[in-house]
Amino acid sequence: MTTALRVLHVDDEPDIREVVEVSLALDPLLMTRSCASGDEALAVAAEWPPDIILLDVMMPAMDGPTTLARLRGNARTADIPVIFMSARAQSSDLDHFRSLGAAGVIPKPFDPMTLAASVRDHVRPSDEWLDAMRKVFLRRVKDDAPATLDSGMDSPP
């Protein structure tokens, strides 16, 4: 059984929240919660730990970069990948957002039909994680091989 990815979406615009919610619902393996502000996102992320956060850059009261900084300052939320969603998608903006610790940027307007795939692209396992899992697997195969040979499982029926 595959576990659903938990996605927290933060945007002050109700219409954008609705479009994102409907878009991500097209993928049955994504579970989504929405927040209307950075303050609300901080509370929800601490009590319902998401696998990834989609965060609007321009919001009143607490903008996306400030929300990201506050998430990074809390041990419970510090390691959650954050993707900014922004109409500001020039290369200098993208570099700036990444320098703040964002895992990526999804430009607005976005394609609702491909949003789920874009989110999934940002939660793929890192090469380092895959290498570590590969080493564990190969070590277990090597360790288990003598036991398999001793039990006679290698001889044909």
DSSP file with accessible surface (Angstrom, degrees, kcal/mol):
  #  RESIDUE AA STRUCTURE BP1 BP2  ACC     N-H-->O    O-->H-N    N-H-->O    O-->H-N    TCO  KAPPA ALPHA  PHI   PSI    X-CA   Y-CA   Z-CA
    1    1 A M              0   0  232      0, 0.0     2,-0.4     0, 0.0     0, 0.0   0.000 360.0 360.0 360.0 133.0    0.0    0.0    0.0
    2    2 A T        -     0   0  101      1,-0.0     2,-0.3     0, 0.0     0, 0.0  -0.725 360.0-130.0 -92.9 138.2    1.3    3.4   -1.0
    3    3 A T        -     0   0  120     -2,-0.4     2,-0.1     1,-0.1    26,-0.0  -0.691  25.4-113.6 -87.8 138.2    1.0    6.3    1.5
    4    4 A A        -     0   0   25     -2,-0.3     2,-0.4     1,-0.1    26,-0.2  -0.389  27.6-117.4 -68.3 144.3   -0.4    9.5    0.3
    5    5 A L  E     -a   30   0A  35     24,-3.1    26,-3.3    -2,-0.1     2,-0.6  -0.711  25.3-133.0 -80.4 132.9    1.8   12.5    0.2
    6    6 A R  E     -a   31   0A  70     -2,-0.4    45,-2.6    24,-0.2    46,-1.6  -0.798  24.7-171.4 -93.1 119.9    0.7   15.3    2.5
    7    7 A V  E     -ab  32  52A   0     24,-3.4    26,-2.3    -2,-0.6     2,-0.6  -0.956  10.0-161.5-116.0 124.3    0.7   18.7    0.8
    8    8 A L  E     -ab  33  53A   0     44,-2.3    46,-3.1    -2,-0.5     2,-0.5  -0.922  10.5-163.6-104.1 121.7    0.1   21.9    2.7
    9    9 A H  E     -ab  34  54A   0     24,-3.0    26,-2.5    -2,-0.6     2,-0.5  -0.924   3.5-168.4-109.2 131.8   -0.9   24.8    0.4
   10   10 A V  E     +ab  35  55A   0     44,-2.9    46,-2.4    -2,-0.5     2,-0.3  -0.967  24.2 137.0-124.9 117.8   -0.7   28.4    1.6
   11   11 A D        -     0   0    0     24,-2.3     6,-0.1    -2,-0.5    48,-0.1  -0.947  45.4-144.0-158.6 137.4   -2.3   31.3   -0.3
   12   12 A D  S    S+     0   0   45     -2,-0.3    24,-0.1    46,-0.3    47,-0.1   0.643  81.2  88.2 -78.4 -13.1   -4.3   34.3    0.8
   13   13 A E     >  -     0   0   98      1,-0.2     4,-2.3     2,-0.0     3,-0.2  -0.765  65.0-156.3 -91.0 116.3   -6.5   34.1   -2.4
   14   14 A P  H  > S+     0   0   72      0, 0.0     4,-2.3     0, 0.0     5,-0.2   0.864  93.5  54.7 -58.7 -37.3   -9.5   31.8   -2.0
   15   15 A D  H  > S+     0   0  118      2,-0.2     4,-2.3     1,-0.2     5,-0.2   0.908 109.0  47.1 -64.6 -40.9   -9.8   31.3   -5.7
   16   16 A I  H  > S+     0   0   47     -3,-0.2     4,-2.8     2,-0.2     5,-0.3   0.922 110.5  52.8 -66.4 -42.7   -6.2   30.1   -6.0
   17   17 A R  H  X S+     0   0   53     -4,-2.3     4,-2.6     1,-0.2    -2,-0.2   0.923 110.6  48.1 -58.2 -42.4   -6.7   27.8   -3.0
   18   18 A E  H  X S+     0   0  126     -4,-2.3     4,-2.6     2,-0.2     5,-0.2   0.930 111.7  48.2 -66.1 -43.9   -9.7   26.3   -4.6
   19   19 A V  H  X S+     0   0   62     -4,-2.3     4,-2.8     2,-0.2    -2,-0.2   0.927 113.9  47.3 -62.8 -43.6   -7.9   25.7   -8.0
   20   20 A V  H  X S+     0   0    0     -4,-2.8     4,-2.9     2,-0.2     5,-0.3   0.935 111.8  50.6 -63.7 -44.1   -4.9   24.1   -6.3
   21   21 A E  H  X S+     0   0   99     -4,-2.6     4,-1.7    -5,-0.3    -2,-0.2   0.939 114.1  43.6 -60.3 -46.0   -7.2   21.9   -4.2
   22   22 A V  H  X S+     0   0   90     -4,-2.6     4,-0.6     2,-0.2    -1,-0.2   0.921 114.5  51.3 -65.7 -41.4   -9.1   20.7   -7.2
   23   23 A S  H >< S+     0   0    4     -4,-2.8     3,-1.0    -5,-0.2    93,-0.2   0.926 112.5  43.9 -62.4 -46.9   -5.9   20.3   -9.2
   24   24 A L  H >< S+     0   0    0     -4,-2.9     3,-1.6     1,-0.2     6,-0.3   0.788 102.4  67.4 -72.5 -24.3   -4.1   18.2   -6.6
   25   25 A A  H 3< S+     0   0   71     -4,-1.7    -1,-0.2    -5,-0.3    -2,-0.2   0.703  83.8  74.9 -68.3 -15.8   -7.3   16.1   -6.0
   26   26 A L  T << S+     0   0  106     -3,-1.0    -1,-0.3    -4,-0.6    -2,-0.2   0.737  89.5  64.8 -66.3 -20.9   -6.8   14.8   -9.5
   27   27 A D  S X  S-     0   0   29     -3,-1.6     3,-1.9    -4,-0.2    -1,-0.1  -0.900  74.1-159.2-104.1 110.4   -3.9   12.7   -8.0
   28   28 A P  T 3  S+     0   0  116      0, 0.0    -1,-0.1     0, 0.0   -24,-0.1   0.650  88.3  63.2 -67.0 -10.9   -5.4   10.2   -5.5
   29   29 A L  T 3  S+     0   0   65    -25,-0.1   -24,-3.1   -26,-0.0     2,-0.5   0.248  87.9  83.7 -98.0  14.0   -2.0    9.8   -3.8
   30   30 A L  E <   -a    5   0A  14     -3,-1.9     2,-0.5    -6,-0.3   -24,-0.2  -0.971  59.3-164.7-115.9 128.4   -1.9   13.5   -2.7
   31   31 A M  E     -a    6   0A  88    -26,-3.3   -24,-3.4    -2,-0.5     2,-0.4  -0.962  18.3-162.6-110.3 123.8   -3.7   14.6    0.5
   32   32 A T  E     -a    7   0A  31     -2,-0.5     2,-0.4   -26,-0.2   -24,-0.2  -0.874  19.5-178.9-118.5 140.2   -4.1   18.4    0.6
   33   33 A R  E     -a    8   0A  87    -26,-2.3   -24,-3.0    -2,-0.4     2,-0.3  -0.979  18.2-148.6-126.6 146.7   -4.8   20.9    3.3
   34   34 A S  E     -a    9   0A  31     -2,-0.4     2,-0.3   -26,-0.2   -24,-0.2  -0.886  10.4-170.2-119.1 147.9   -5.1   24.6    2.6
   35   35 A C  E     -a   10   0A   1    -26,-2.5   -24,-2.3    -2,-0.3     3,-0.0  -0.969  18.6-149.9-132.6 151.1   -4.3   27.7    4.7
   36   36 A A  S    S+     0   0   36     -2,-0.3     2,-0.3   -26,-0.2   -26,-0.1   0.474  77.8  24.0 -98.7  -3.8   -5.1   31.4    4.1
   37   37 A S  S  > S-     0   0   40      1,-0.1     4,-2.2    22,-0.1     5,-0.1  -0.984  75.7-109.9-155.6 163.8   -2.0   32.9    5.9
   38   38 A G  H  > S+     0   0    1     24,-0.5     4,-2.3    22,-0.3     5,-0.2   0.896 117.4  53.9 -62.8 -41.6    1.5   32.3    7.1
   39   39 A D  H  > S+     0   0   90      1,-0.2     4,-1.7     2,-0.2    -1,-0.2   0.928 109.9  46.9 -59.5 -45.6    0.4   32.2   10.7
   40   40 A E  H  > S+     0   0   84      1,-0.2     4,-2.7     2,-0.2     5,-0.2   0.913 110.3  54.0 -63.5 -40.3   -2.2   29.5   10.0
   41   41 A A  H  X S+     0   0    1     -4,-2.2     4,-2.9     1,-0.2     5,-0.2   0.891 104.7  54.1 -62.2 -40.3    0.4   27.5    8.0
   42   42 A L  H  X S+     0   0   26     -4,-2.3     4,-1.3     1,-0.2    -1,-0.2   0.920 112.4  43.9 -60.7 -42.6    2.8   27.5   10.9
   43   43 A A  H  X S+     0   0   63     -4,-1.7     4,-1.6     2,-0.2    -2,-0.2   0.939 116.4  45.5 -68.8 -46.0    0.1   26.1   13.2
   44   44 A V  H  X S+     0   0   12     -4,-2.7     4,-3.2     1,-0.2    -2,-0.2   0.919 110.1  53.8 -66.2 -42.8   -1.1   23.5   10.7
   45   45 A A  H  < S+     0   0    1     -4,-2.9    -1,-0.2     1,-0.2    -2,-0.2   0.847 109.1  50.0 -62.5 -31.7    2.4   22.4    9.7
   46   46 A A  H  < S+     0   0   19     -4,-1.3    -1,-0.2    -5,-0.2    -2,-0.2   0.853 121.0  32.8 -75.4 -33.5    3.3   21.7   13.4
   47   47 A E  H  < S+     0   0  126     -4,-1.6    -2,-0.2     1,-0.2    -3,-0.2   0.736 130.0  33.1 -96.4 -23.2    0.1   19.6   14.1
   48   48 A W  S  < S-     0   0   26     -4,-3.2    -1,-0.2    -5,-0.2    -2,-0.1  -0.758  86.1-149.2-130.3  78.8   -0.3   18.0   10.6
   49   49 A P        -     0   0   72      0, 0.0   -43,-0.1     0, 0.0    -4,-0.1  -0.368  14.3-153.7 -61.7 113.0    3.2   17.5    9.3
   50   50 A P        -     0   0    8      0, 0.0   -43,-0.2     0, 0.0     3,-0.1  -0.414  19.8-135.0 -81.5 162.1    3.1   17.7    5.5
   51   51 A D  S    S+     0   0   70    -45,-2.6     2,-0.3     1,-0.3   -44,-0.2   0.709  91.7   5.2 -82.3 -24.6    5.6   16.1    3.2
   52   52 A I  E     -b    7   0A   0    -46,-1.6   -44,-2.3    28,-0.1     2,-0.4  -0.981  67.2-141.9-157.1 151.4    5.8   19.3    1.2
   53   53 A I  E     -bc   8  82A   2     28,-2.2    30,-3.3    -2,-0.3     2,-0.6  -0.982   3.2-155.3-122.1 129.4    4.5   22.9    1.4
   54   54 A L  E     -bc   9  83A   0    -46,-3.1   -44,-2.9    -2,-0.4     2,-0.5  -0.928  25.8-171.2 -98.4 119.4    3.3   25.0   -1.5
   55   55 A L  E     -bc  10  84A   0     28,-3.1    30,-2.3    -2,-0.6   -44,-0.2  -0.953  21.1-135.1-127.1 119.6    3.8   28.6   -0.3
   56   56 A D  E     - c   0  85A   9    -46,-2.4    30,-0.2    -2,-0.5     3,-0.1  -0.426  12.5-148.9 -65.1 141.5    2.6   31.8   -2.0
   57   57 A V  S    S+     0   0    4     28,-1.7     7,-2.6     1,-0.2     2,-0.9   0.929  82.0  54.7 -78.6 -48.1    5.3   34.5   -2.0
   58   58 A M        +     0   0  121     27,-0.3   -46,-0.3     5,-0.2    -1,-0.2  -0.782  68.9 139.6 -98.7 102.4    3.1   37.6   -1.8
   59   59 A M        -     0   0   18     -2,-0.9   -22,-0.1    -3,-0.1   -23,-0.0  -0.981  50.2-108.5-136.5 149.8    0.7   37.5    1.2
   60   60 A P  S    S+     0   0   87      0, 0.0     2,-2.6     0, 0.0   -22,-0.3  -0.295  94.7   9.4 -71.6 163.7   -0.4   40.2    3.6
   61   61 A A  S    S+     0   0  111    -24,-0.1     2,-0.5   -23,-0.1   -24,-0.0  -0.377 139.1  23.8  67.9 -70.6    0.8   40.2    7.2
   62   62 A M  S    S-     0   0   13     -2,-2.6   -24,-0.5     4,-0.0   -23,-0.1  -0.948  81.6-154.0-128.2 111.6    3.3   37.4    6.8
   63   63 A D     >  -     0   0   59     -2,-0.5     4,-2.5   -26,-0.1    -5,-0.2  -0.165  33.6 -94.6 -76.5 175.6    4.7   36.9    3.3
   64   64 A G  H  > S+     0   0    0     -7,-2.6     4,-3.0     1,-0.2     5,-0.2   0.924 121.8  50.6 -59.5 -49.4    6.1   33.6    2.0
   65   65 A P  H  > S+     0   0   31      0, 0.0     4,-2.3     0, 0.0    -1,-0.2   0.902 112.6  47.4 -59.4 -37.6    9.8   34.3    2.7
   66   66 A T  H  > S+     0   0   68      2,-0.2     4,-2.3     1,-0.2    -2,-0.2   0.917 111.9  50.4 -68.0 -41.3    9.0   35.2    6.3
   67   67 A T  H  X S+     0   0    0     -4,-2.5     4,-2.5     2,-0.2    -1,-0.2   0.929 110.1  50.6 -61.0 -43.9    6.8   32.1    6.7
   68   68 A L  H  X S+     0   0    2     -4,-3.0     4,-2.6     1,-0.2    -2,-0.2   0.927 109.0  51.1 -60.3 -44.1    9.6   30.0    5.3
   69   69 A A  H  X S+     0   0   65     -4,-2.3     4,-1.3     1,-0.2    -1,-0.2   0.908 111.2  48.1 -60.9 -40.7   12.1   31.5    7.8
   70   70 A R  H  < S+     0   0  128     -4,-2.3     4,-0.4     2,-0.2    -1,-0.2   0.883 110.1  51.8 -68.6 -37.5    9.7   30.8   10.7
   71   71 A L  H >< S+     0   0    2     -4,-2.5     3,-1.3     1,-0.2     6,-0.4   0.924 109.5  50.1 -61.8 -43.1    9.2   27.2    9.4
   72   72 A R  H 3< S+     0   0   77     -4,-2.6    -1,-0.2     1,-0.2    -2,-0.2   0.782 104.9  59.4 -67.6 -24.6   13.0   26.7    9.4
   73   73 A G  T 3< S+     0   0   70     -4,-1.3     2,-0.5    -5,-0.2    -1,-0.2   0.530  92.9  76.5 -81.7  -5.8   13.2   28.1   12.9
   74   74 A N  S X> S-     0   0   63     -3,-1.3     4,-1.7    -4,-0.4     3,-1.5  -0.925  73.8-145.7-109.6 123.0   11.0   25.4   14.3
   75   75 A A  T 34 S+     0   0   94     -2,-0.5     4,-0.3     1,-0.3    -1,-0.1   0.827  99.3  56.5 -57.0 -31.3   12.6   21.9   14.8
   76   76 A R  T 34 S+     0   0  169      1,-0.2    -1,-0.3     2,-0.1    -4,-0.1   0.729 122.4  24.3 -73.5 -22.7    9.3   20.2   13.9
   77   77 A T  T X4 S+     0   0    2     -3,-1.5     3,-1.4    -6,-0.4    -2,-0.2   0.409  91.5 101.8-121.4  -0.2    9.0   22.0   10.5
   78   78 A A  T 3< S+     0   0   21     -4,-1.7    -3,-0.1     1,-0.3    -2,-0.1   0.791  86.0  43.0 -60.9 -31.6   12.6   22.8    9.7
   79   79 A D  T 3  S+     0   0  151     -4,-0.3    -1,-0.3    -8,-0.1    -2,-0.1   0.365  80.6 117.4-100.7   5.8   13.2   20.0    7.2
   80   80 A I  S <  S-     0   0   14     -3,-1.4   -28,-0.1    -9,-0.1   -29,-0.1  -0.603  70.6-118.5 -74.8 125.1    9.9   20.2    5.3
   81   81 A P        -     0   0   43      0, 0.0   -28,-2.2     0, 0.0     2,-0.4  -0.400  29.9-157.3 -63.2 138.3   10.5   21.0    1.6
   82   82 A V  E     -c   53   0A   0     19,-0.4    21,-3.2   -30,-0.2    22,-0.8  -0.980   9.2-164.8-121.9 131.1    8.9   24.3    0.6
   83   83 A I  E     -cd  54 104A   0    -30,-3.3   -28,-3.1    -2,-0.4     2,-0.2  -0.971  17.3-140.1-112.8 122.7    8.0   25.3   -3.0
   84   84 A F  E     -cd  55 105A   0     20,-2.2    22,-3.0    -2,-0.5     2,-0.5  -0.581   6.9-152.9 -77.0 146.1    7.2   28.9   -3.6
   85   85 A M  E     +cd  56 106A   0    -30,-2.3   -28,-1.7    -2,-0.2     2,-0.3  -0.992  33.0 152.7-117.1 122.9    4.4   29.8   -5.9
   86   86 A S  E     - d   0 107A   2     20,-1.6    22,-2.1    -2,-0.5   -30,-0.0  -0.998  56.0-142.1-154.9 146.6    4.9   33.1   -7.5
   87   87 A A  S    S+     0   0   79     -2,-0.3     2,-1.2    20,-0.2    -1,-0.1   0.657  93.0  85.7 -76.7 -17.6    4.2   35.3  -10.5
   88   88 A R        +     0   0  105      1,-0.1    -1,-0.1     5,-0.1   -31,-0.0  -0.723  50.8 146.8 -85.7  96.9    7.8   36.6  -10.0
   89   89 A A        +     0   0   35     -2,-1.2    -1,-0.1    19,-0.1     2,-0.1   0.017  14.2 133.3-127.7  28.4    9.6   33.9  -12.0
   90   90 A Q  S  > S-     0   0  136      1,-0.1     4,-2.6     4,-0.0     3,-0.4  -0.426  71.0-107.8 -70.2 158.4   12.6   35.7  -13.5
   91   91 A S  H  > S+     0   0   88      1,-0.3     4,-2.6     2,-0.2     5,-0.2   0.875 121.3  53.4 -60.4 -35.0   15.9   33.8  -13.1
   92   92 A S  H  > S+     0   0   78      2,-0.2     4,-2.1     1,-0.2    -1,-0.3   0.896 109.8  48.7 -66.9 -36.1   17.1   36.3  -10.5
   93   93 A D  H  > S+     0   0   27     -3,-0.4     4,-2.9     2,-0.2    -2,-0.2   0.928 110.9  50.2 -65.7 -43.9   13.9   35.8   -8.5
   94   94 A L  H  X S+     0   0   40     -4,-2.6     4,-2.4     1,-0.2    -2,-0.2   0.921 110.8  49.0 -61.3 -43.9   14.3   32.0   -8.7
   95   95 A D  H  X S+     0   0  105     -4,-2.6     4,-2.2    -5,-0.2    -1,-0.2   0.911 111.7  50.0 -61.3 -42.2   17.9   32.3   -7.5
   96   96 A H  H  X S+     0   0   89     -4,-2.1     4,-1.2     2,-0.2    -2,-0.2   0.937 110.4  48.9 -62.3 -46.9   16.7   34.5   -4.6
   97   97 A F  H  <>S+     0   0    1     -4,-2.9     5,-1.8     1,-0.2     3,-0.5   0.910 112.1  48.6 -61.5 -41.4   14.0   32.1   -3.6
   98   98 A R  H ><5S+     0   0  120     -4,-2.4     3,-1.5     1,-0.2    -1,-0.2   0.881 105.5  58.1 -66.2 -36.0   16.3   29.1   -3.6
   99   99 A S  H 3<5S+     0   0   91     -4,-2.2    -1,-0.2     1,-0.3    -2,-0.2   0.774 101.0  57.5 -65.6 -22.7   18.9   31.1   -1.6
  100  100 A L  T 3<5S-     0   0   66     -4,-1.2    -1,-0.3    -3,-0.5    -2,-0.2   0.574 131.0 -94.3 -80.5 -10.6   16.2   31.5    1.1
  101  101 A G  T < 5S+     0   0   35     -3,-1.5   -19,-0.4    -4,-0.3    -3,-0.2   0.509  71.9 151.8 110.3   8.7   15.9   27.7    1.3
  102  102 A A      < -     0   0    9     -5,-1.8    -1,-0.3     1,-0.1   -19,-0.2  -0.478  43.7-143.0 -72.4 142.2   13.0   26.9   -1.1
  103  103 A A  S    S-     0   0   49    -21,-3.2     2,-0.3     1,-0.2   -20,-0.2   0.696  74.1 -42.0 -74.9 -19.3   13.2   23.5   -2.8
  104  104 A G  E     -d   83   0A   0    -22,-0.8   -20,-2.2    -7,-0.1     2,-0.4  -0.979  56.1-104.8 175.1-176.4   11.8   25.1   -6.0
  105  105 A V  E     -d   84   0A  16     -2,-0.3   -20,-0.2   -22,-0.2   -11,-0.0  -1.000  12.0-158.3-138.3 132.0    9.4   27.6   -7.5
  106  106 A I  E     -d   85   0A  10    -22,-3.0   -20,-1.6    -2,-0.4     2,-0.1  -0.963  29.5-131.2-106.6 117.2    6.2   26.9   -9.4
  107  107 A P  E     -d   86   0A  64      0, 0.0   -20,-0.2     0, 0.0   -18,-0.0  -0.407  26.9 -99.6 -71.5 145.2    5.4   30.0  -11.5
  108  108 A K  S    S+     0   0   40    -22,-2.1     2,-0.1    -2,-0.1   -19,-0.1  -0.894 105.9  48.9-100.9 139.8    1.9   31.5  -11.5
  109  109 A P  S    S-     0   0  133      0, 0.0     2,-0.2     0, 0.0    -1,-0.1   0.542  87.0-175.1 -72.2 149.9   -0.1   31.2  -13.5
  110  110 A F        -     0   0   33     -2,-0.1    -2,-0.1    -4,-0.1     3,-0.1  -0.704  32.1-105.2-110.0 162.4    0.3   27.4  -13.3
  111  111 A D    >>  -     0   0   83     -2,-0.2     3,-1.4     1,-0.2     4,-0.9  -0.793  23.5-155.0 -88.2 112.7   -1.3   24.6  -15.3
  112  112 A P  T 34 S+     0   0   52      0, 0.0     4,-0.4     0, 0.0     3,-0.3   0.811  92.0  58.7 -59.0 -27.9   -3.9   22.9  -13.1
  113  113 A M  T 34 S+     0   0  142      1,-0.2     4,-0.2     2,-0.1    -2,-0.0   0.724 115.3  33.2 -75.6 -21.0   -3.6   19.7  -15.1
  114  114 A T  T <> S+     0   0   66     -3,-1.4     4,-2.2     2,-0.1    -1,-0.2   0.379  88.8  98.2-114.7   3.9    0.1   19.3  -14.4
  115  115 A L  H  X S+     0   0    1     -4,-0.9     4,-2.5    -3,-0.3     5,-0.2   0.914  82.6  52.3 -60.5 -44.3    0.4   20.8  -10.9
  116  116 A A  H  > S+     0   0   12     -4,-0.4     4,-2.6   -93,-0.2    -1,-0.2   0.921 110.1  48.7 -60.1 -42.4    0.3   17.4   -9.2
  117  117 A A  H  > S+     0   0   53      1,-0.2     4,-2.2     2,-0.2    -1,-0.2   0.898 109.7  52.8 -64.7 -38.1    3.2   16.2  -11.4
  118  118 A S  H  X S+     0   0   35     -4,-2.2     4,-0.9     2,-0.2    -2,-0.2   0.913 110.1  47.8 -62.8 -41.1    5.1   19.4  -10.6
  119  119 A V  H >X S+     0   0    0     -4,-2.5     3,-1.1     1,-0.2     4,-0.5   0.945 111.0  50.6 -64.6 -46.9    4.7   18.8   -6.9
  120  120 A R  H >< S+     0   0   70     -4,-2.6     3,-1.3     1,-0.3     4,-0.4   0.864 102.0  61.9 -60.2 -36.1    5.7   15.1   -7.2
  121  121 A D  H 3< S+     0   0   87     -4,-2.2     3,-0.5     1,-0.3    -1,-0.3   0.812 103.4  51.3 -59.4 -28.7    8.9   16.2   -9.1
  122  122 A H  H << S+     0   0   60     -3,-1.1    -1,-0.3    -4,-0.9    -2,-0.2   0.557 108.1  50.6 -87.3  -8.1    9.9   18.1   -6.0
  123  123 A V  S << S+     0   0   39     -3,-1.3    -1,-0.2    -4,-0.5    -2,-0.2   0.269  76.2 126.2-114.0  13.3    9.5   15.2   -3.6
  124  124 A R  S    S-     0   0  167     -3,-0.5    -3,-0.0    -4,-0.4    -4,-0.0  -0.393  74.1 -91.0 -64.7 148.8   11.5   12.6   -5.4
  125  125 A P        -     0   0   69      0, 0.0    -1,-0.1     0, 0.0    -2,-0.1  -0.289  45.0-112.7 -61.9 144.3   14.2   10.9   -3.3
  126  126 A S     >  -     0   0   57      1,-0.1     4,-2.5    -3,-0.1     5,-0.2  -0.316  21.7-113.5 -72.6 159.1   17.5   12.6   -3.5
  127  127 A D  H  > S+     0   0  117      1,-0.2     4,-2.7     2,-0.2     5,-0.2   0.885 118.6  55.3 -60.0 -37.3   20.5   10.8   -5.1
  128  128 A E  H  > S+     0   0  141      2,-0.2     4,-2.3     1,-0.2    -1,-0.2   0.921 108.6  46.9 -63.4 -42.1   22.2   10.7   -1.7
  129  129 A W  H  > S+     0   0  132      2,-0.2     4,-2.5     1,-0.2    -2,-0.2   0.932 112.8  49.0 -65.6 -44.7   19.1    8.9   -0.2
  130  130 A L  H  X S+     0   0   64     -4,-2.5     4,-2.5     1,-0.2    -2,-0.2   0.909 110.9  50.6 -62.0 -41.6   19.0    6.5   -3.1
  131  131 A D  H  X S+     0   0   76     -4,-2.7     4,-2.3     2,-0.2    -1,-0.2   0.918 110.7  49.3 -61.4 -42.4   22.7    5.7   -2.8
  132  132 A A  H  X S+     0   0   46     -4,-2.3     4,-2.1     1,-0.2    -2,-0.2   0.927 112.5  47.1 -63.9 -43.3   22.3    5.1    0.9
  133  133 A M  H  X S+     0   0   84     -4,-2.5     4,-2.6     1,-0.2    -1,-0.2   0.893 110.2  53.5 -65.8 -38.3   19.4    2.7    0.3
  134  134 A R  H  X S+     0   0  130     -4,-2.5     4,-2.7    -5,-0.2     5,-0.2   0.927 108.8  49.2 -61.6 -44.2   21.3    0.9   -2.5
  135  135 A K  H  X S+     0   0  147     -4,-2.3     4,-2.4     2,-0.2    -2,-0.2   0.914 111.4  49.0 -63.1 -42.2   24.2    0.3   -0.1
  136  136 A V  H  X S+     0   0   49     -4,-2.1     4,-2.4     2,-0.2    -2,-0.2   0.939 112.6  48.5 -62.2 -45.1   21.9   -1.0    2.6
  137  137 A F  H  X S+     0   0  132     -4,-2.6     4,-2.5     1,-0.2    -2,-0.2   0.943 112.3  47.1 -60.7 -49.0   20.2   -3.3    0.1
  138  138 A L  H  X S+     0   0  101     -4,-2.7     4,-2.5     1,-0.2    -1,-0.2   0.887 111.5  51.6 -63.7 -37.5   23.5   -4.6   -1.3
  139  139 A R  H  X S+     0   0  138     -4,-2.4     4,-2.8    -5,-0.2    -1,-0.2   0.924 110.8  48.5 -64.3 -41.0   24.9   -5.2    2.2
  140  140 A R  H  X S+     0   0  158     -4,-2.4     4,-2.5     2,-0.2    -2,-0.2   0.903 110.8  50.5 -67.0 -39.3   21.8   -7.2    3.1
  141  141 A V  H  X S+     0   0   73     -4,-2.5     4,-1.7     2,-0.2    -1,-0.2   0.945 113.0  46.4 -61.5 -46.2   22.0   -9.3    0.0
  142  142 A K  H  < S+     0   0  159     -4,-2.5    -2,-0.2     1,-0.2    -1,-0.2   0.927 114.8  46.7 -62.5 -43.5   25.7  -10.0    0.7
  143  143 A D  H  < S+     0   0   99     -4,-2.8     4,-0.5     1,-0.2    -1,-0.2   0.861 116.0  45.1 -67.2 -35.6   24.9  -10.9    4.4
  144  144 A D  H  X S+     0   0   92     -4,-2.5     4,-2.1    -5,-0.2    -1,-0.2   0.703  93.7  80.5 -82.6 -19.6   21.9  -13.1    3.4
  145  145 A A  H  X S+     0   0   43     -4,-1.7     4,-2.5     1,-0.2     5,-0.2   0.918  90.5  49.9 -58.4 -46.4   23.7  -14.9    0.6
  146  146 A P  H  > S+     0   0   69      0, 0.0     4,-2.5     0, 0.0    -1,-0.2   0.914 110.3  51.3 -61.0 -38.2   25.5  -17.4    2.8
  147  147 A A  H  > S+     0   0   62     -4,-0.5     4,-1.5     2,-0.2    -2,-0.2   0.901 110.2  49.5 -65.0 -37.3   22.3  -18.3    4.7
  148  148 A T  H  <>S+     0   0   59     -4,-2.1     5,-1.5     1,-0.2     6,-0.5   0.930 112.2  47.4 -67.4 -42.1   20.5  -18.9    1.4
  149  149 A L  H ><5S+     0   0  100     -4,-2.5     3,-1.1     1,-0.2    -2,-0.2   0.907 110.7  52.1 -65.3 -41.7   23.4  -21.2    0.1
  150  150 A D  H 3<5S+     0   0  142     -4,-2.5    -1,-0.2     1,-0.2    -2,-0.2   0.818 105.3  55.5 -65.6 -29.9   23.4  -23.1    3.4
  151  151 A S  T 3<5S-     0   0   72     -4,-1.5    -1,-0.2    -5,-0.2    -2,-0.2   0.534 111.3-118.6 -83.2  -5.3   19.7  -23.8    3.3
  152  152 A G  T X 5S+     0   0   33     -3,-1.1     3,-1.3    -4,-0.4    -3,-0.2   0.612  73.3 133.1  81.7  10.9   20.0  -25.4   -0.2
  153  153 A M  T 3 < +     0   0  142     -5,-1.5    -4,-0.2     1,-0.2    -5,-0.1   0.665  62.7  65.5 -71.6 -11.3   17.7  -22.8   -1.7
  154  154 A D  T 3  S+     0   0  103     -6,-0.5    -1,-0.2    -5,-0.2    -5,-0.1   0.623  82.3  91.5 -87.6  -9.5   20.1  -22.4   -4.6
  155  155 A S  S <  S-     0   0   72     -3,-1.3     0, 0.0    -6,-0.1     0, 0.0  -0.624  84.5-109.0 -86.4 144.7   19.6  -25.9   -5.9
  156  156 A P              0   0  115      0, 0.0    -1,-0.1     0, 0.0    -2,-0.1  -0.294 360.0 360.0 -67.6 154.2   17.0  -26.5   -8.6
  157  157 A P              0   0  180      0, 0.0    -4,-0.0     0, 0.0     0, 0.0  -0.152 360.0 360.0 -66.3 360.0   13.8  -28.4   -7.6
